[in-house]
Amino acid sequence: MKAKMHDEAAVLGSTPPGAAGARAAVRLSALHKSFGQVTAVAGVDLEIAEGEFFTMLGPSGSGKTTLLRLIAGFERPDSGRVELGGQDVTRQPPYARNVNTVFQDYALFPHMTVLENVAYGLRVKRVGKADRNRRAEAALGIVQLSGLSGRKPVQLSGGQRQRVALARALVNEPQVLLLDEPLGALDAKLRQEMQVELKRIQREVGITFVYVTHDQEEALTMSDRLAVFNQGHIEQFGTPVEVYEQPATDFVAGFIGISNLLERDGRHFTIRPEKIRLLAAGDAVPPGSHVEDGRIENVVYLGMLTRYLVELAGGGHLTAVRQNLDGAAADYLGAQGTTIRVAWRDDQTYEITGRAAPGSAEGKER
C-alpha cells in the first residue's frame, strides 16, 4: 500500500518532504493589514520551509485567517511583502499564485461526480480529458477514495467530502496548500482521525501545508512548526514541543492546553498539570521535588483522567491531572474538600520572562 501511494504521489509530480537544498516556500516581510480601525495583521515576519507542515494557531480575531488570505491573494496588504518560492507575489491576483486553498465549507459541485469535482481545476486549465482523469484518480488514491470516483457529494460522509476537497486541491500540484480550519465541521472522533490522515497525506505528497486552526490539539498533532497568534502578532513560534514545554508568554502558556502560572521566590514560571504529583498522607516525597500544602477545591472526572483544582496554602491555584489506573469514579469525586500535598521538580518548570517571541523565523531551523 505504501509503495502504491508513493507511485500516486509521483504522478502528481511531488517532491519528498525535507529534500536537500529546500528553500523557503513562503516568506512574509513586515506584513500589515487593517480593516477600518481594526488592525488584523500587525507587522508579521515569517518564513515557512518547503515541505513543511506549518500551523497558524490562535483564538478568533487573532489575525491568522487574514494572514492566510494575504498569502492566497484574497486580500491585499496595506504594506509589506509576500513571497512564494522566492518570487514577490504581493500584488498578484489569486489565480496567478501557485497555491490552492481548502476551506471549512468544501464547496463541492453537487451535480458532478467525485472524479469530476477533483478534475475540475484541470478542466479549467484545458488539460486533456484522459490526462486530467488520470491525475484525478491518482489524487483520489492518495486520499484513499479510489473506489468512490463515480459517486455524487450527497452520497458521501463529511470526512469523505473533506478528502474530495483535499484531492481537488492536490491535483493542481500547488507549491503551497492553504487550509482554513478544514476539520471544523467534523465531529470530534472523525476530526482526530483526519488529523492523522492529513499528516500522512502531507508526508506522501511533500507539498508545503499552511494550516489555520484555533484547536490546540490539531496544531500539536500535525505540525512540524507552529506560530501562536494574538491580536495580529506572533507571540511565539517553534516546534510543538518547544511551544508546549517552553511558552514564551503568559498568553501562550494559557492558550496551549492547561498551564499553571505561579509566583515563587521572585520567579514567574509555568508548570503543566501532568508534571504535578498529588501526595496523600504517608506518601514519600519524590527526590529533588518542591512540595506545597493545598486543598482540593474541585474534581472533574474525564474518563481516562481525573482533573484536580488545588488551592495552595502558599497562594495561588493549580490544576493537576492523574490517570485513572486504579479506583472508581466515586473515589476520585469524593476527594473534593480534602487537604493534600503537591510536588513538582524544578526542572519541570519553565520561567516566563513576559516578552513575546519575535515574529520572525530568521535563525530558526526546522
N, C-alpha and C positions, 0 to 999 in steps of 0.2 A: 504493500500500500504506500509506504513512504517513497519508494523508488518511483511509483506511478505519479505521486504528487510532485516530485522533482521534475519529471518529464513534462507535466502540465505547466509547471512554473516556467520551464524553458520555452514552451510555446508562447507564453506571454512576453518573453524577452526580458525576464528579470535578471538581476544580479544578486548573488548571495549576500546576506547581511554581514557587515563587518569586513567587506572587501578591502584589500590593501590599497592605500592611497585614496581612501574615500574623502571627498571634500564636503563642505557644508551644503546641505540640501536647502536650508532656509537660513537667511541671515537678516535680522531686523536691527535697524540702527536708529536710535533716538526717535522712536515712533510715537506720535501724538495723535489723538482723535477725541474731539469733543462733540457733544450734541447740545447745542444751546449753552447753558451754564454748567452742564454736567460733563466732567472730564472722564471719559471711559477708558482711555489708554494714556498714561502719563509718562512719556519718555522711556519706552521699553527698548532695551538692547537684549538680543537673544540670538544664539546660534544653535542650530539643530543639525546633527550629522546625518549623512546619507546612511540609509538602512536602519535608522534609529526609531524606536517606538517612544515618542515623546508626548507627555501628557501635560495639559494646562488645567490645573485644578484650582477651584475656588468657589466661594458662595455666589449666589445670584447677584448680578450687578458688579462683579469684581473686575470685569473687562476681558475675560478670557474668550467669550464668543465674539466680541467685537474684534479682538486681535485675529481670531481665525478668519473672520470675514475680510479683514485687511489683507491677509495672506492670499485669500481666494480671489480678491479683486472686487468683491461685492460692495466694499466701502473704500473710499479714498482717504488716506491720512491727511491731517492738517499740515503735518510736517514729518520729516523722517524718510526712511528708505526701506524698501522691501526687495530682497534679492532671492532668486531661486536658481540654484546651481551656479552661482556667481554672476548671474545676469540681473541687472536692475529692471524690475517689472513694476515699479511703484505706480506708474501711470498707464500700465497696460490693462485692457479690459479682461474680465474673467476668461473669455473664450480663447484669449491669446496666451494664457498661462498653462503650463503643463501640470495642472493639478485637477483633482476631482474631489467632490465633497459628498459625504454620506450624512444625511440629516436624520433627526429622530422620526420625522414623518417620511417614510421611504418613497412616497410619490411614484409608485409603480403604475403603469398604464393598465387599467382593469380589462381592456378589450384585447390585450396582447398576451401571448403565452409567455412563460418564463424565459424561454430561449429568445423570443423576440424582444422582450424587455432588456435582457442583457446585451443583445446585439444592437440595440437602438443607436447608441453613440457611434458605432462603427458605420451604421447605415447613413447617419447624417454626414459622416466623413466620406461617403461614397466608396466604402470598401466593398469589394465584390461579395455576392451572397455566399458563395462557398467558403471564402476566406473568413468572413465575419461569423458564419455559423461554426466553423472550426474553432475559432478563437473564443466564441461564446461558450461552446461546450467545454473547452479547456478551463475557462473561468469557473463554470459550474462544477467541474471536477474538483477544483481547489477548495471550494466551499462545501463540497460533499453533497451536491444536489443533482448529480448526473442523471438520475432516473426521473426527474420531475420537470424536464425541459418542456413538455407538452401541456403542462397544467396552466391554469389562469391564477392570478394572485389571490382571488377569493377562495381558492381551493387549498391555500397554504396556511400554516400556522404563523404566529407572529415571528417566531425565530427563523422560520424558513423565508419569510418575506425580507427579514433583515439580511439574510445571506444573499438573496437575489439582488438587493440594493448594493451590497458589497461587491458581488460579482460584476454588476453593471459598471461600477467604478473601476474595478481592477482591469477589465477587458480593454480599457483605453490606454493601459500602460502609463499611468501618470508618474511623473517624477516624485510627487508628494500626494499622499491621500489624506484629506482632511475629514475628520469625523466629529460631528457636533452632537454629543450625547446620544449616539445611535441606539443605546440599550435602554433608554429611559422609559420606553413604553412596554417593556417586558416585565413579567413577574419575577420575583426575587430568585427563584431557583433557576429559571431559564437564563436570567441575567448572569448568574455565576457561571453557568455552563458556557455562555457565549464569550465571557471574558477569556477563558482558557482557549476557546476556539479562535478568537480574534488574534491572540498572541501567536498561535500555531500558524495561522494564515500569513501573518506578517513575517514570520521567520521563513516560511516557504517561498514567498514571492520576493522578499528583500526590499520592498518599497518602503520609503520613509512614511511612517504614520504619525500624524499630529492629531491628538485626541483631546477633546474638551469634555470635562465632566465636573460635577460637584460631589461625586461619590468617591470617598477616600479609598474604599476597598478596591474599586476599579483601578484607581491610579496606582496603588501599591501592588496589585496583582499583575498588571500588564506592562508597566513602564520600564524602559531602560533608564530614563531620567524623567523628572517631572519638575514643573515650576508651580509654586503656590502663589496665587494672585490675591490681592486685596486692594480695593479702591484704585484700580488702574495700575498698580505697581506689582512687581515681582518681589514678594517677601523673601523667598528662598528658592533655590533650585539645586538639584543634585539627584543622586540615586534614591530609590525608595528607602533603603536602609539609612542613608545619611539624613534624609528629611525626617524620618520617623524617630530615629535614635538621637539625633543631634539638631533639634529645632533651633533656628536662628533667633526667633522672636516668640513672645507670648502668643501671638496670633497663630503662628504655625503649630506651636505645641498644643493649643486648644482645638485647632481645626482638624489636625490629623489624628484621628482616634480620640481616646480619652487620655488626658495627661494631668498629672498633679503638679501644681506650681507652689513651691514653698519658699519661705524666707527663714534661713537659719544661719546664725553666726556671720551675718553680713553677706551671705551668699543667696542669690536668687537662682533657683535651679528647678528642673523638672525631673520627675521620675514616673515611669509608666506603671500602670496598675499591675501588670503581670510580673513586675520585678519585686513587688512587696510581699513579705511573708507575714501571715497572721499567726500569732503565737498565743496559744491557750495557756492557762496556768500549768506550770510544770514543764513546759516545752523549753528545750535548750536553745539558747541564742546562737544562731549560725556564726562561725568565726568571722571576725572582721566586719560585723554588722553594726549599724546605728539603730538603736531601739528607742521607741517612744510609747508612752501610755495613751490610750484613747478609749472612746466609747462608740459602739456600733449604732449609728443613727438609723440606717435603712438597709434592708436586704432585698435584692432583686434576683429571683431565680430565673435563669436563662437557658435551662436545659443542660447543655454541656458545661456551662459555667454558672457560678453564683457571684454577683457583684455586691460588694460591701461599701457603704459610705461611712467613713470613720471620722469622728470629731476628735482632734488631737488635743491632749492636755496642754501641750506647749503652744497651742494656737494654730488655727487653720484646719482644713479638712483634706482628706484624701480618699481616693477610690482604689480599692483593691479587688482583684478577681481570684477565684480559686476554682480549679477544675473539680467537677463532681465525680471524683473517682470512687468515693465511698459515701455512705449515708443516704438518707431520704430527704426529699424536698422540705418536709415539715421540720427536720432537724436544723436545716440551714435558716429557714424563715424564723425559727424560734430564737435565733441569736440576736435579734434586734433588741437594743437597750442594754446589752451586756458590756462589761469592760473587757479590754483586750490590749495586748501589746502588738505593735507593728515593728517590723525590722526591714532594713534595706542596706545594701552595700554602697559605699561612697562611689565606687567605680561604676555603679549602675545609674548614677545621677548625671545630669548634664547641665552645666551652668549656662544661663541665658544672659547675654550682655544687653539685650534690648535693642540692638541695632539690626536693621533688616539687612539681609544679604544683598550685594549689588545685583542689579538686574541685567547682568551680562554673563554669558557663558565663557568669556575670554579666560583662557588659562585652565579651564576645567576639562579633564579628559573623560571620555566615556568609560 
